[in-house]
Amino acid sequence: MAIKQPQTMSVTEFKSKLGTIASTIGDEPIVVENHGEPRLMVFSAEAGEAIVEELKRKRQQEILRKFEAIQKWNDEHNADLTQQDIDEIALKAGREVREAVQARYEAGEIS
């Protein structure tokens, strides 16, 4: 769905046309202004879902990019580790995470 340039209207106009807007809003968002300042942006549920999905996609891409950077750094800085060293580090980290989660559970911070 291609979103068009927003239409602008005052709060008063928006309130008076709310019923019509709710039943006819399409791919043209509405910017609602109060004293000439933008306060709200109203758009269809379909447009909102598209925006949320795009934000999720961008967030996932950013997380993946950061993970790849961490993985590259680890590969560069840990090339001298043996598989046994890696296994020991992984086991220790797993224990520490399990203990931290258990402590938070016992403290009532998580359920």
N, C-alpha and C positions, 0 to 999 in steps of 0.2 A: 504494500500500500504506500503510495507516494503521498506525503503530507504536504499540503499547500501552505502558502504564506498565511499567517494568522490574521483574522479579522479583529478589530479592536472595538470595544464598547465600554461604556461606563457601568458602574455597579447598578445604578438605577435602571438603565436600559436592560441590563442582563436580568435583573429581578423581574422586570415586567414581561420579558420574553422567554423566561425559563422553560415554560411548558413547550413552546414551539421549538426552542433550541434543543431540548432533550429528545424530541421526536424527529428532528430533521438533521441533527449534526452529522456531518459526513467526514470528509478528509480535510476540512478547513478548521483548524483550531481557532479558539476565541480567546483573546487576551482581555481580561476584565480589569479596568483601571479604576482607581479610587483617587479623586483629585488629580487626575492626570498621571498617576504613578501606576505601573503594572502591579497587580496584586495576585491575580489568578490566571491560570491557563487551563482552558476547558477543551477537551477533545473526546472523540468517540472512544468507547471501550476497545474497539478493534485497534485504533491508533495507540491507545495506552498499552495494550498487550504487545504490540509491535515494538514500542519503545522499551518496555521491560525486557523483552527478549533480546533486543540489541544491547542493552546494558549488561545483561547476563553474559552474552557472547563476548563482549569487550572485556569484562572482568575475568572470564575464563582464559582469554588470550593473554591477559596481563599476568595471571597466576602462572600459566604455562611458561611465559617468557622468563619470569623470575625463577621458576624451578629449573629451567634449562641453564640459566646463568649460574645458579648454585651448583648444578651438576657439573658444568664445565669447570668451575673453580675447584670443586672437589677432585675432579679427574686430574687437573693440573697439579694440585698440591698434595695429592695422596698416591701418586704413581709408585712410590717406593714401598707401599704397604703390601704385605702378603695376604693371601686369602684368609689365613688364620687370623691375622691382625684385624681384618675387616669383620670377620665373624665375631670375634671377641668384642669389638666396639659395638656391633649391632646388638649383641646379647646384653651388654651393659646398658645401652640406651633403652632397650625394651624393658629391662628391669626398672630403670629409673622412671620411665613413663608410667608403668604399671603402679609403682609405689606412689607417685604423685597423684594419679587418679584415685587410688585407694584412699589416700589422705584427704583429698577433697570430698570424696564420698562420705567418709567417716565424720568430716566436719560439717556435713549437711549442705555443702556448696553445690553438689550435683546429686541427681537421683537416678 
